[in-house]
Amino acid sequence: MLASGLGISFAVLALIGGILYRRRLQAARRSEVGYAISDDMIRQIETAGRIEVEEPLDLKEIRAEEDQFWGESWDEPEEF
């Protein structure tokens, strides 16, 4: 009797944890929507060669991210 009660309690806790985790993932995805490229944007790139965005791009931020990326050290691939 005690073991089945513990099993049910564990299952309920796992279910609640899964729901909370899924909500956090969805919230994180919603916050990144500004960086997502939709199918309509891809079609616009294919037809016009560029896309129009509502907000102007922050060129300083883009340059800083590029500098950080290219400033990282690159390890040689391991040989098998």
N, C-alpha and C positions, 0 to 999 in steps of 0.2 A: 504494500500500500504506500509506504513512504517512498519507495523507488519510483513508482509511477507518478507520484505527486512531484518529485524532483524532475522527472523527465518532462512532464507537462510544463513546469515552471521554466525549465531550460528552453523548451520549444517556444514558449511565449516570449522570453527574453531575446532569443535569436530572431524571431519574427519582428519584434519592435526594433532591434538593432538594424535589421535589413531595411526596414522602412525608413528609419532615420538616415542611413547611409545613402539610400536612393534619393531622398530629398536633398541631401547635401550635394550629390552629384548633379542633380538637375539645377540647383541654384548656381553651382559653379559654371555650368554650361550656359545659363542665362546671362551671367556676367561677362562671358566671353563672346557674346553675340556680335559685338562690334568688330571682331576679328574673323568672323566666319564668312566664307564665300558661298553664296547661294547658287543654285542652278541658273537663275535668271542673270546673275552677275557673270557667270561663265559664258552664257549665250551672248551677252553684251560684249564681252571681250572678244569672242569669236567673230562677231559681226562688225563691231566698230574698232576693235583693236585696243580698247581701253574701257575703264569703268569710271563712272562719276560717283563720288561719295559726298554725303551731306556735310561732314565735318572736314575741315582742311587737315592734311597730314602734318604731324609734328616732325619736321625734317631733322631737328636736333636729336629727338628721341630715337629716330630711325638710325641716324649716324652713330649714336652712342651704342645701340644694340649691335650694329655691324662691326664697330671697332672692338666691342667685347667678344663677339664671335670669332673674328679673325685674330684676336690677340691670344686666344687659347692655344695651349700647346697641343700638338697632334702627335699621338704615339704611332709608331710604325706598326703595321699589322703583324701579328704573330705568324710564324711559319709553322706549317704542320708537318 
